[in-house]
């Protein structure tokens, strides 16, 4: 006598289950993700409706029976699971949870007065269900907020570990890492790369004459000029020492590293650092080396060549650019 409704409920539930199991969230795109979530909730609602309507029909048809006992226990478990599983969206979770229970409650009150004890139990259960769903909702967002704060702290820690705290440029540790990557990329792509080392001229005199705070302001000023000159996304700017800076120029076509170094030398000497009521003129001695792919040179050797060119610039009168050939 229950074969047709049972087969209909089983078939409908199976179709919904298959669709839910085969559906996968999109990898990107907020609009696509929102569409998927809406589709997912429609499927959840269909699943709940099929279960609730079939169970209500069995209560109406048979009253107290083994099917009723099994269905009641399963429905309570089902509604509780929905309240917890989907608690991030509290209103939808409560709607689906109550949809599991209310149709059966109505059928009992209207057509099965002998099951009023069960109806009373359902009425008592509903406030508990709503309370636990609300608490689960709060707990979910509490843990989510803690997780996001932890992830943000880890990102900040990672940034701090590779960044110079004064200038915001890469620090020496990250520069070494980036130089190794640049050499490997140059060998792989068969493209040249350039390495530039800059040392601020007479920086000790600035600290002694104006204060270390003024010296820090000068370093920040140099970093600002570097960012204004080396504007390509592939340019890697680092502070590698007290007053020493390094720039890795990828895809060094037509010796762009040398041209950029000369532009920086001119821009820096033409600028003025204003600090503590003083106007400080700054210059830099700059060394440049260009690496041709497949020359099989170690990162430290390349750095030493640029360093030698930089000291050559200092010995030749400062405020100039010298080139080191491999």
KOLLUM-624185 format. One record per residue (C-alpha): residue number from 1; x, y, z; residue in one letter. Coordinates in nm, 3 decimals. Example, Ala and Ser with C-alpha at 12.3 -4.5 7.8 and 13.67 -1.06 7.14 Angstrom:
BEGIN
  resi       xx       yy       zz  resn
     1    1.230   -0.450    0.780     A
     2    1.367   -0.106    0.714     S
% end
This chain:
BEGIN
  resi       xx       yy       zz  resn
     1    0.000    0.000    0.000     X
     2    0.298    0.234    0.039     X
     3    0.490    0.127   -0.268     X
     4    0.404    0.426   -0.493     X
     5    0.473    0.705   -0.239     X
     6    0.778    0.518   -0.114     X
     7    0.924    0.474   -0.463     X
     8    0.848    0.839   -0.544     X
     9    1.022    0.962   -0.226     X
    10    1.316    0.726   -0.275     X
    11    1.353    0.825   -0.640     X
    12    1.334    1.198   -0.566     X
    13    1.578    1.170   -0.277     X
    14    1.820    0.965   -0.487     X
    15    1.816    1.219   -0.770     X
    16    1.885    1.504   -0.527     X
    17    2.164    1.303   -0.361     X
    18    2.334    1.228   -0.694     X
    19    2.319    1.595   -0.797     X
    20    2.464    1.704   -0.461     X
    21    2.743    1.445   -0.474     X
    22    2.846    1.535   -0.828     X
    23    2.828    1.914   -0.784     X
    24    3.164    2.082   -0.721     X
    25    3.230    2.443   -0.618     X
    26    3.392    2.664   -0.886     X
    27    3.761    2.733   -0.842     X
    28    3.730    3.109   -0.885     X
    29    3.482    3.386   -0.943     X
    30    3.255    3.525   -0.670     X
    31    2.952    3.530   -0.899     X
    32    2.999    3.162   -0.987     X
    33    3.044    3.075   -0.622     X
    34    2.727    3.260   -0.520     X
    35    2.535    3.078   -0.793     X
    36    2.670    2.744   -0.669     X
    37    2.568    2.822   -0.308     X
    38    2.213    2.909   -0.417     X
    39    2.193    2.586   -0.617     X
    40    2.326    2.392   -0.319     X
    41    2.057    2.537   -0.088     X
    42    1.783    2.453   -0.339     X
    43    1.903    2.093   -0.333     X
    44    1.912    2.089    0.049     X
    45    1.560    2.231    0.056     X
    46    1.440    1.968   -0.193     X
    47    1.595    1.693    0.016     X
    48    1.431    1.823    0.334     X
    49    1.094    1.867    0.163     X
    50    1.095    1.513    0.023     X
    51    1.181    1.363    0.361     X
    52    0.936    1.577    0.558     X
    53    0.643    1.523    0.322     X
    54    0.693    1.147    0.303     X
    55    0.727    1.111    0.679     X
    56    0.419    1.329    0.734     X
    57    0.227    1.110    0.491     X
    58    0.328    0.792    0.677     X
    59    0.216    0.948    1.007     X
    60   -0.116    1.048    0.852     X
    61   -0.161    0.705    0.694     X
    62   -0.049    0.470    0.973     X
    63   -0.026    0.666    1.298     X
    64    0.175    0.491    1.566     X
    65    0.385    0.223    1.395     X
    66    0.744    0.107    1.358     X
    67    0.772    0.345    1.058     X
    68    0.666    0.634    1.283     X
    69    0.924    0.551    1.552     X
    70    1.201    0.507    1.296     X
    71    1.099    0.822    1.108     X
    72    1.069    1.035    1.422     X
    73    1.415    0.946    1.548     X
    74    1.563    0.994    1.200     X
    75    1.386    1.328    1.153     X
    76    1.513    1.463    1.485     X
    77    1.867    1.354    1.392     X
    78    1.825    1.499    1.046     X
    79    1.705    1.838    1.168     X
    80    1.982    1.855    1.430     X
    81    2.246    1.773    1.169     X
    82    2.117    2.049    0.940     X
    83    2.123    2.303    1.223     X
    84    2.490    2.229    1.292     X
    85    2.616    2.153    0.942     X
    86    2.473    2.468    0.786     X
    87    2.496    2.697    1.088     X
    88    2.712    2.959    0.904     X
    89    2.388    3.060    0.727     X
    90    2.167    3.056    1.034     X
    91    1.832    3.159    0.884     X
    92    1.845    2.902    0.607     X
    93    1.962    2.633    0.849     X
    94    1.676    2.703    1.090     X
    95    1.421    2.713    0.808     X
    96    1.529    2.371    0.678     X
    97    1.554    2.223    1.028     X
    98    1.204    2.336    1.123     X
    99    1.072    2.222    0.785     X
   100    1.172    1.871    0.889     X
   101    0.956    1.889    1.200     X
   102    0.661    2.123    1.151     X
   103    0.466    1.930    0.880     X
   104    0.473    1.617    1.097     X
   105    0.370    1.820    1.402     X
   106    0.073    1.964    1.211     X
   107   -0.037    1.619    1.091     X
   108   -0.022    1.480    1.445     X
   109   -0.225    1.766    1.590     X
   110   -0.491    1.752    1.317     X
   111   -0.519    1.383    1.238     X
   112   -0.342    1.170    1.503     X
   113   -0.441    1.292    1.852     X
   114   -0.315    0.963    2.000     X
   115    0.040    1.085    1.924     X
   116    0.008    1.409    2.117     X
   117    0.294    1.309    2.349     X
   118    0.521    1.292    2.044     X
   119    0.389    1.630    1.931     X
   120    0.462    1.776    2.274     X
   121    0.817    1.636    2.255     X
   122    0.867    1.800    1.915     X
   123    0.742    2.134    2.050     X
   124    0.992    2.112    2.337     X
   125    1.268    2.013    2.098     X
   126    1.227    2.311    1.864     X
   127    1.355    2.583    2.105     X
   128    1.651    2.361    2.188     X
   129    1.718    2.316    1.816     X
   130    1.709    2.692    1.755     X
   131    1.934    2.760    2.053     X
   132    2.195    2.504    1.949     X
   133    2.187    2.636    1.590     X
   134    2.247    2.990    1.715     X
   135    2.533    2.877    1.940     X
   136    2.683    2.674    1.656     X
   137    2.657    2.982    1.433     X
   138    2.845    3.196    1.689     X
   139    3.107    2.927    1.746     X
   140    3.166    2.887    1.372     X
   141    3.234    3.258    1.319     X
   142    3.440    3.277    1.637     X
   143    3.671    3.002    1.509     X
   144    3.667    3.151    1.159     X
   145    3.772    3.492    1.292     X
   146    4.051    3.331    1.495     X
   147    4.167    3.141    1.188     X
   148    4.168    3.455    0.971     X
   149    4.357    3.647    1.240     X
   150    4.613    3.367    1.259     X
   151    4.652    3.360    0.882     X
   152    4.690    3.738    0.873     X
   153    4.953    3.719    1.148     X
   154    5.142    3.450    0.955     X
   155    5.132    3.662    0.638     X
   156    5.254    3.964    0.833     X
   157    5.530    3.754    0.991     X
   158    5.635    3.627    0.648     X
   159    5.645    3.985    0.515     X
   160    5.850    4.099    0.813     X
   161    6.093    3.811    0.764     X
   162    6.177    3.922    0.409     X
   163    6.140    4.300    0.445     X
   164    6.371    4.571    0.571     X
   165    6.182    4.742    0.850     X
   166    6.308    5.094    0.771     X
   167    6.269    5.120    0.395     X
   168    6.010    4.854    0.320     X
   169    6.241    4.698    0.060     X
   170    6.354    4.337    0.057     X
   171    6.620    4.256    0.317     X
   172    6.955    4.084    0.257     X
   173    6.817    3.738    0.326     X
   174    6.542    3.772    0.068     X
   175    6.783    3.937   -0.178     X
   176    7.005    3.628   -0.168     X
   177    6.702    3.412   -0.237     X
   178    6.583    3.635   -0.523     X
   179    6.930    3.644   -0.679     X
   180    6.943    3.264   -0.692     X
   181    6.596    3.257   -0.851     X
   182    6.695    3.525   -1.103     X
   183    7.004    3.334   -1.212     X
   184    6.803    3.014   -1.251     X
   185    6.535    3.199   -1.451     X
   186    6.799    3.359   -1.672     X
   187    6.951    3.020   -1.751     X
   188    6.608    2.873   -1.817     X
   189    6.476    3.153   -2.042     X
   190    6.813    3.231   -2.206     X
   191    6.765    3.600   -2.120     X
   192    7.027    3.829   -1.967     X
   193    6.987    3.985   -1.625     X
   194    7.159    4.273   -1.449     X
   195    7.274    4.329   -1.091     X
   196    7.324    4.680   -0.954     X
   197    7.484    4.770   -0.621     X
   198    7.453    5.123   -0.481     X
   199    7.633    5.270   -0.182     X
   200    7.543    5.617   -0.047     X
   201    7.848    5.840   -0.054     X
   202    7.981    5.978    0.276     X
   203    7.697    5.830    0.476     X
   204    7.901    5.819    0.799     X
   205    7.946    6.195    0.771     X
   206    7.568    6.238    0.745     X
   207    7.515    6.038    1.066     X
   208    7.791    6.223    1.249     X
   209    7.685    6.569    1.131     X
   210    7.308    6.547    1.149     X
   211    7.219    6.242    1.370     X
   212    7.126    5.882    1.302     X
   213    6.760    5.981    1.268     X
   214    6.856    6.204    0.977     X
   215    7.055    5.914    0.837     X
   216    6.747    5.695    0.853     X
   217    6.547    5.961    0.671     X
   218    6.814    5.967    0.401     X
   219    6.788    5.589    0.360     X
   220    6.412    5.619    0.324     X
   221    6.464    5.894    0.065     X
   222    6.703    5.676   -0.136     X
   223    6.453    5.389   -0.129     X
   224    6.186    5.626   -0.260     X
   225    6.406    5.738   -0.550     X
   226    6.491    5.376   -0.630     X
   227    6.120    5.292   -0.654     X
   228    6.066    5.591   -0.883     X
   229    6.341    5.477   -1.123     X
   230    6.302    5.100   -1.113     X
   231    5.931    5.078   -1.190     X
   232    5.902    4.748   -1.375     X
   233    5.720    4.472   -1.190     X
   234    6.020    4.246   -1.246     X
   235    6.269    4.488   -1.084     X
   236    6.374    4.357   -0.743     X
   237    6.499    4.625   -0.503     X
   238    6.668    4.535   -0.173     X
   239    6.857    4.695    0.110     X
   240    7.152    4.465    0.161     X
   241    7.358    4.662    0.415     X
   242    7.364    4.977    0.624     X
   243    7.367    5.225    0.334     X
   244    7.396    4.972    0.053     X
   245    7.118    4.880   -0.189     X
   246    7.092    4.615   -0.459     X
   247    6.866    4.591   -0.762     X
   248    6.811    4.282   -0.975     X
   249    6.699    4.368   -1.327     X
   250    6.538    4.074   -1.506     X
   251    6.515    4.055   -1.885     X
   252    6.806    4.297   -1.922     X
   253    6.746    4.380   -2.287     X
   254    6.987    4.629   -2.445     X
   255    7.164    4.667   -2.113     X
   256    6.867    4.833   -1.942     X
   257    7.037    4.774   -1.605     X
   258    7.318    5.013   -1.697     X
   259    7.076    5.275   -1.828     X
   260    6.855    5.249   -1.520     X
   261    7.159    5.276   -1.292     X
   262    7.264    5.596   -1.467     X
   263    6.909    5.731   -1.440     X
   264    6.907    5.657   -1.067     X
   265    7.248    5.821   -1.016     X
   266    7.123    6.136   -1.188     X
   267    6.786    6.136   -1.010     X
   268    6.942    6.091   -0.667     X
   269    7.203    6.363   -0.714     X
   270    6.934    6.601   -0.839     X
   271    6.709    6.536   -0.538     X
   272    6.728    6.664   -0.181     X
   273    6.639    6.492    0.144     X
   274    6.457    6.722    0.386     X
   275    6.501    6.611    0.745     X
   276    6.491    6.785    1.083     X
   277    6.509    7.127    0.922     X
   278    6.808    7.034    0.705     X
   279    6.844    6.988    0.333     X
   280    7.085    6.704    0.263     X
   281    7.222    6.639   -0.085     X
   282    7.281    6.272   -0.157     X
   283    7.490    6.088   -0.414     X
   284    7.571    5.722   -0.464     X
   285    7.851    5.513   -0.608     X
   286    7.706    5.243   -0.829     X
   287    7.839    4.919   -0.971     X
   288    7.668    4.722   -1.249     X
   289    7.728    4.373   -1.382     X
   290    7.536    4.202   -1.661     X
   291    7.489    3.827   -1.664     X
   292    7.448    3.643   -1.991     X
   293    7.252    3.320   -1.971     X
   294    7.439    2.989   -1.946     X
   295    7.762    3.145   -1.819     X
   296    7.737    2.921   -1.511     X
   297    7.836    3.171   -1.244     X
   298    7.765    3.148   -0.873     X
   299    7.542    3.414   -0.709     X
   300    7.822    3.521   -0.474     X
   301    8.063    3.564   -0.765     X
   302    7.815    3.786   -0.945     X
   303    7.764    3.990   -0.630     X
   304    8.140    4.027   -0.580     X
   305    8.180    4.158   -0.936     X
   306    7.910    4.421   -0.883     X
   307    8.065    4.508   -0.548     X
   308    8.406    4.557   -0.710     X
   309    8.252    4.786   -0.970     X
   310    8.081    4.985   -0.696     X
   311    8.410    5.038   -0.507     X
   312    8.574    5.132   -0.835     X
   313    8.312    5.407   -0.865     X
   314    8.400    5.526   -0.514     X
   315    8.772    5.527   -0.587     X
   316    8.717    5.717   -0.912     X
   317    8.547    6.010   -0.741     X
   318    8.206    5.885   -0.624     X
   319    7.866    5.984   -0.763     X
   320    7.920    5.773   -1.071     X
   321    7.839    5.438   -1.232     X
   322    8.098    5.175   -1.317     X
   323    8.044    4.861   -1.520     X
   324    8.204    4.522   -1.447     X
   325    8.249    4.282   -1.735     X
   326    8.223    3.906   -1.688     X
% end
